């Protein structure tokens, strides 16, 4: 059995070697030649999985140590009986830490302001829950959940964009179907935002029309924090200069989140290939807290250093990601401001 693995997936080396031949390659180093005789591949966000890569291969399983799957041609894989597995929710607490750290630093007052959460999946759900624990009014735009009858404080997207003091995006990137998200936040949506309102994108860059956002930021009427960008790793330098914080797609880069992602990828390999893998010392499932504190969140992470690093070297986007020192997540159970 052979498995080709992205060499920048942490905590994985040495775990598969007892049960399979392993080949570690750069995220751009997956080729038709080195995957031809592989049974499975383990990837991240930049490896495009489609007929061009896999058409003449024996690959029957893809495990991505990421939430998003827009790098994978899922219909083609389905037609060719290739199982596709992602890591939903793996980095959700880390993204929540990032988003609430920037919201609080940008002056969002949970006692006074309203937060709009666009997409209440694993990530958006934690952000909404934390907001309510902090005392904020939180409204949600999530048409699929609303149609499914899942209770929440829903609001149509256009009204949410116009009424909220801050809006944070947590949708997948889709271009087809009933609820496509490509350029979901367009010029009309941006122009409807309240003066001084804050937009946070830690989802996928193309969910926002970057050209339209650039026009709005040039006026100074609204503010933005961007962790994801259209065209990344090549990003618009003027857009970067106009953000309050601009980071290099690391909102979810916590050590615990990376451990969860690796564990979930290994579990997918176990299910799909019938093997048993050592998963010891890898972080388990996130448990929702009963209380959190703004002070604890602020103390747990400051995005300034990451933002400064990208402003200093915007052409090193992927290098900064690759060499990132994974931060610890916010842990309410160790927060002295939280009384049990």
C-alpha positions in Angstrom: 0.0 0.0 0.0 1.3 3.5 -0.9 0.2 6.9 0.4 1.5 10.2 -0.9 1.4 12.9 1.8 1.8 16.7 1.8 5.0 17.2 3.7 3.7 20.2 5.6 0.9 18.4 7.4 2.1 18.5 11.1 2.0 15.6 13.5 1.7 13.0 10.7 5.2 11.8 10.0 5.9 8.3 11.4 2.3 7.4 12.0 1.7 5.7 8.6 5.1 4.2 8.0 4.3 1.0 9.9 1.4 0.2 7.6 2.2 1.7 4.2 4.9 3.0 1.9 4.9 6.7 2.3 6.0 9.5 0.0 6.1 13.1 1.3 6.0 15.9 -1.3 5.5 19.6 -1.4 1.9 20.8 -1.7 2.7 21.6 -5.4 4.7 18.4 -5.8 1.9 15.9 -6.4 2.3 14.7 -10.0 0.6 12.1 -12.2 3.8 10.1 -12.0 4.2 10.0 -8.2 0.5 9.3 -7.5 0.0 6.7 -10.3 0.6 3.7 -8.0 -0.7 5.3 -4.8 -3.8 4.0 -3.0 -4.4 7.3 -1.2 -3.2 10.9 -1.0 -3.3 13.3 1.9 -3.4 16.9 0.9 -4.0 20.6 1.9 -5.6 23.5 0.2 -3.2 24.1 -2.8 -3.2 20.6 -4.4 -5.7 20.4 -7.2 -7.3 17.0 -7.4 -8.9 16.3 -10.7 -8.6 14.1 -13.8 -5.3 15.8 -14.8 -3.7 14.5 -11.6 -5.6 11.3 -10.9 -6.9 10.2 -14.3 -4.3 7.4 -14.7 -3.8 6.6 -11.0 -4.9 3.8 -8.6 -5.9 6.4 -6.0 -9.2 5.5 -4.3 -9.1 7.9 -1.4 -8.3 11.6 -0.9 -8.0 13.0 2.6 -7.6 16.7 3.0 -6.4 18.0 6.3 -8.6 21.1 5.7 -12.2 22.1 6.0 -12.6 23.4 2.4 -12.7 21.1 -0.6 -12.8 23.6 -3.4 -9.4 22.3 -4.6 -11.0 18.9 -5.4 -13.2 18.1 -8.4 -15.7 16.2 -6.3 -18.1 15.2 -9.2 -15.2 13.7 -11.1 -14.0 11.9 -8.1 -17.5 10.6 -7.4 -17.8 9.3 -10.9 -14.5 7.5 -10.6 -15.2 6.0 -7.1 -12.6 8.0 -5.3 -13.6 8.7 -1.7 -13.1 12.4 -0.7 -12.7 13.2 3.0 -12.2 16.5 4.7 -11.8 17.7 8.3 -14.9 19.6 9.2 -14.6 21.7 12.3 -11.0 20.8 12.9 -9.9 24.5 13.2 -13.1 26.1 14.2 -12.0 27.1 17.8 -8.9 28.6 16.3 -10.9 30.7 13.8 -13.2 31.7 16.6 -10.2 32.9 18.6 -8.9 34.9 15.6 -12.3 36.4 14.8 -13.1 37.4 18.3 -9.6 38.8 18.9 -10.0 41.1 15.9 -13.6 42.0 16.7 -12.7 43.1 20.3 -9.6 44.9 19.2 -11.6 46.8 16.5 -14.0 48.1 19.2 -16.8 45.7 18.9 -18.7 45.9 22.2 -20.8 42.8 22.9 -23.0 44.7 25.2 -23.8 47.4 22.6 -23.2 46.0 19.1 -24.8 43.4 16.8 -22.8 40.8 15.0 -23.8 39.2 11.7 -22.6 35.7 11.1 -22.8 34.6 7.5 -22.7 30.8 7.4 -23.4 29.0 10.7 -21.5 25.8 10.2 -18.8 24.5 12.5 -16.8 27.7 12.5 -19.7 30.2 12.4 -21.5 28.3 15.0 -18.7 28.6 17.6 -18.3 32.3 16.8 -22.1 32.9 17.2 -22.1 30.9 20.5 -19.2 32.8 21.9 -20.8 36.1 20.9 -23.9 35.1 22.8 -21.9 34.0 25.8 -20.3 37.5 25.8 -23.7 39.1 25.7 -23.8 40.2 22.1 -26.9 40.1 19.8 -26.0 37.7 17.1 -28.0 37.3 13.8 -27.3 34.7 11.2 -27.6 34.3 7.4 -27.7 30.7 6.5 -30.4 29.8 3.9 -29.7 26.0 3.9 -30.1 25.7 7.7 -33.1 28.0 7.6 -34.8 25.9 5.0 -34.0 22.8 7.0 -35.9 24.3 10.0 -32.9 24.6 12.3 -33.8 27.3 14.8 -31.7 30.5 15.0 -32.0 34.3 14.8 -32.0 34.4 11.0 -31.9 37.6 8.9 -31.8 37.9 5.1 -28.2 38.7 4.0 -29.0 42.1 2.5 -30.7 43.2 5.8 -27.9 41.7 7.9 -25.2 43.6 5.9 -27.1 46.8 6.4 -27.9 46.5 10.1 -25.0 44.9 11.7 -22.0 46.6 13.3 -19.7 43.8 12.2 -20.1 41.0 9.7 -18.0 37.8 9.7 -18.0 35.3 6.8 -17.9 31.6 7.3 -19.3 30.0 4.1 -17.7 27.4 1.8 -16.8 28.6 -1.7 -19.4 27.4 -4.2 -20.2 28.6 -7.7 -23.3 26.5 -8.5 -26.3 25.2 -6.7 -29.1 26.9 -4.8 -26.8 29.0 -2.7 -23.6 29.9 -4.6 -21.2 31.9 -2.5 -18.8 33.2 -5.1 -18.9 37.0 -4.8 -21.7 36.6 -2.3 -20.6 39.9 -0.8 -20.7 42.1 -3.8 -20.7 45.9 -4.4 -24.4 46.3 -3.5 -23.9 44.4 -0.2 -20.8 46.4 0.7 -22.3 49.7 -0.1 -25.3 48.9 2.2 -23.1 48.5 5.3 -23.3 51.0 8.0 -20.5 53.7 8.1 -17.7 52.4 10.3 -19.0 48.8 10.1 -16.4 46.0 10.0 -16.2 43.1 7.6 -14.1 40.0 8.5 -13.4 37.3 6.0 -11.8 34.2 7.4 -13.7 31.9 5.0 -12.6 31.9 1.4 -11.3 35.0 -0.5 -13.6 34.9 -3.5 -16.7 35.0 -1.2 -16.0 38.8 -1.3 -15.8 40.8 -4.6 -12.3 42.2 -3.9 -12.5 44.9 -6.5 -15.7 46.2 -4.9 -14.2 45.9 -1.4 -11.2 47.9 -2.5 -13.4 50.7 -3.7 -15.2 50.9 -0.4 -12.0 50.8 1.6 -10.5 53.6 -0.4 -13.3 55.9 0.8 -12.7 54.9 4.5 -16.5 54.4 4.9 -16.2 50.8 6.2 -13.4 48.7 7.6 -12.1 45.2 6.8 -10.0 42.4 8.3 -8.9 39.8 5.8 -7.3 36.4 6.4 -8.4 35.0 3.0 -7.9 36.7 -0.4 -8.9 36.4 -4.0 -6.0 35.0 -6.0 -3.9 34.0 -2.9 -1.0 33.5 -2.5 -0.8 36.5 -4.9 -2.7 39.2 -3.2 -3.7 42.8 -4.0 -1.1 45.0 -2.1 -3.3 48.0 -2.0 -6.1 46.0 -0.5 -3.7 44.7 2.1 -2.6 48.3 2.9 -6.2 49.3 3.5 -7.2 46.5 5.8 -7.1 47.0 9.6 -5.5 43.6 9.8 -4.4 41.5 6.9 -3.1 38.0 7.5 -2.0 35.0 5.4 -4.8 32.5 5.7 -3.8 31.4 9.3 -7.0 32.2 11.2 -7.3 28.5 12.0 -3.6 27.8 12.5 -3.7 26.6 16.1 -1.7 23.6 17.3 -4.9 21.9 18.5 -6.6 22.6 15.2 -3.7 21.0 13.2 -3.8 18.0 15.5 -7.5 17.6 15.0 -7.1 17.8 11.2 -4.3 15.2 11.2 -6.4 12.9 13.4 -9.4 13.2 11.1 -7.3 12.5 8.0 -5.8 9.4 9.7 -9.3 8.3 10.6 -10.4 8.6 7.0 -7.5 6.5 5.9 -8.4 3.9 8.6 -12.0 3.7 7.4 -11.2 3.7 3.7 -8.1 1.5 3.6 -8.9 -0.9 6.5 -5.7 0.0 8.4 -5.1 0.9 12.0 -2.9 4.0 12.7 -1.4 5.4 15.9 -3.3 8.6 16.7 -2.0 9.0 20.3 -1.4 12.5 21.6 -3.6 14.2 19.0 -6.2 16.7 20.1 -9.8 15.4 20.4 -13.2 16.9 19.7 -13.9 20.5 20.7 -16.2 20.8 23.7 -18.3 23.9 23.9 -17.6 26.1 27.0 -20.3 27.3 29.5 -18.5 30.7 29.8 -15.8 32.7 28.2 -14.2 36.1 28.7 -13.2 38.9 26.4 -10.0 39.4 28.5 -9.0 35.8 28.0 -9.6 35.9 24.3 -7.5 39.0 23.9 -4.7 37.6 26.0 -4.6 34.4 24.0 -3.8 35.9 20.6 -2.9 39.2 19.0 -3.0 39.4 15.2 -0.7 42.4 15.0 2.5 40.4 14.5 1.0 38.2 11.8 -0.4 41.3 10.0 2.9 43.1 10.2 4.7 40.1 8.8 2.4 40.0 5.7 2.7 43.8 5.2 6.4 43.5 5.3 6.6 40.6 2.8 3.3 40.2 0.8 5.1 38.1 -1.8 6.0 35.6 0.8 2.3 34.6 1.6 2.8 30.8 1.3 6.2 30.9 2.9 4.8 32.7 5.9 2.0 30.1 6.1 4.4 27.2 5.8 6.7 28.5 8.5 3.9 29.6 10.9 4.4 28.8 14.5 1.1 27.3 15.4 -0.5 29.1 18.3 -2.3 27.6 21.3 -6.1 28.0 21.2 -8.1 30.0 23.7 -8.8 27.6 26.6 -11.8 28.8 28.7 -11.0 26.2 31.3 -7.7 27.9 32.1 -9.0 31.5 31.8 -8.7 33.1 35.2 -11.5 35.6 34.2 -14.0 32.7 33.9 -15.5 31.4 37.0 -16.8 27.8 36.8 
